[in-house]
C-alpha cells in the first residue's frame, strides 16, 4: 500500500453479522453506515453464560437484527462491563432509545 492510499483496516471499524446464517451480512464499518444516514432503531444486550454481554441491533436502512462482531473475526464483540456496552451505544453509535436485556442463563434443574 502506498502512502496516498487510505488505510481501510482502521482499528475503530466494527463488523456486523446477520443473526441468520442464510442472510448473514458483514459490513466493515458500522460507523460509516451511521455516517451515511442510517440510525440504530433498536438495541438489545445479551448476557452469555460466561457473564459477558454482546450487542444486537436493528438499522433503519436494512431489515433484520445484527450482532456487533469483533474486528475481522466472526465472533461477537463482548463486554464484561454492561455499563461500557451502554456507553458504546450512546457515545459511539449515538443511540438513546430503549435497550432490551436478555440472558442465556437458566436456573439449574431441580433433581
C-alpha positions in Angstrom: 0.0 0.0 0.0 1.5 3.4 -0.9 1.3 6.4 1.3 -1.5 8.0 -0.6 -3.9 5.0 -0.2 -6.2 5.4 2.8 -5.9 2.8 5.5 -9.1 0.7 5.3 -8.1 -1.5 8.2 -8.7 1.0 10.9 -8.9 -0.3 14.5 -12.1 1.6 15.1 -14.1 -0.2 12.5 -16.9 -2.5 13.6 -18.1 -5.6 11.9 -21.7 -6.7 12.0 -23.3 -10.0 11.1 -26.9 -11.0 10.5 -28.3 -13.4 13.1 -29.4 -15.9 10.4 -26.6 -17.6 8.6 -28.6 -17.7 5.4 -28.9 -13.9 5.4 -25.6 -13.0 7.0 -24.3 -9.6 6.2 -20.8 -8.5 7.2 -20.1 -4.8 6.9 -16.6 -3.4 7.6 -17.6 -0.2 9.3 -20.8 0.3 11.2 -19.6 3.8 11.9 -19.5 4.5 8.1 -23.1 3.2 7.8 -24.2 5.6 10.5 -22.3 8.5 8.9 -24.2 7.9 5.7 -27.5 8.5 7.5 -28.6 5.1 8.9 -29.6 5.0 12.6 -29.9 2.3 15.1 -33.6 1.8 15.7 -33.5 -0.9 18.3 -30.8 -2.3 20.6 -30.5 -5.5 22.7 -27.9 -6.7 25.2 -27.5 -10.5 25.5 -25.8 -11.9 28.6 -23.8 -15.1 27.9 -23.2 -18.0 30.2 -19.6 -16.7 30.8 -21.2 -13.4 32.1 -20.1 -11.3 29.1 -22.5 -9.2 27.1 -22.9 -8.8 23.4 -24.8 -6.1 21.4 -27.6 -6.8 18.9 -29.3 -4.0 17.0 -31.6 -3.1 14.1 -30.7 -0.5 11.5 -33.1 2.0 9.8 -31.8 1.2 6.3 -32.0 -2.7 6.2 -34.1 -5.5 7.6 -33.1 -7.9 10.3 -31.2 -7.9 13.6 -27.4 -7.6 13.6 -24.8 -8.6 16.1 -21.7 -6.5 16.7 -18.7 -8.6 15.9 -15.0 -8.4 16.8 -12.9 -6.6 14.3 -12.1 -9.0 11.4 -13.4 -12.0 13.3 -16.7 -13.9 13.1 -17.2 -13.9 16.8 -19.3 -11.5 18.9 -17.7 -8.4 20.4 -18.3 -9.0 24.1 -18.2 -6.7 27.1 -17.7 -7.7 30.8 -19.0 -4.4 31.9 -22.6 -3.7 30.9 -22.0 0.0 31.6 -19.4 0.0 28.9 -21.8 -1.6 26.4 -24.3 1.2 27.2 -21.6 3.8 26.7 -20.7 2.3 23.3 -24.3 2.5 22.2 -24.7 6.1 23.4 -21.3 7.6 22.6 -20.1 5.7 19.5 -23.4 4.8 17.9 -25.5 7.8 19.1 -28.3 5.5 20.2 -30.5 6.9 23.0 -33.6 4.7 22.8 -34.7 1.7 24.9 -32.3 -1.2 25.3 -33.7 -4.7 25.9 -31.7 -7.1 28.1 -31.9 -10.8 27.8 -29.8 -13.7 29.1 -28.7 -17.2 28.1 -28.5 -18.2 31.8 -31.2 -20.5 33.1 -31.8 -21.8 36.6 -30.2 -25.1 37.5 -32.5 -28.1 37.0 -34.0 -29.4 40.2 -33.3 -33.0 41.0 
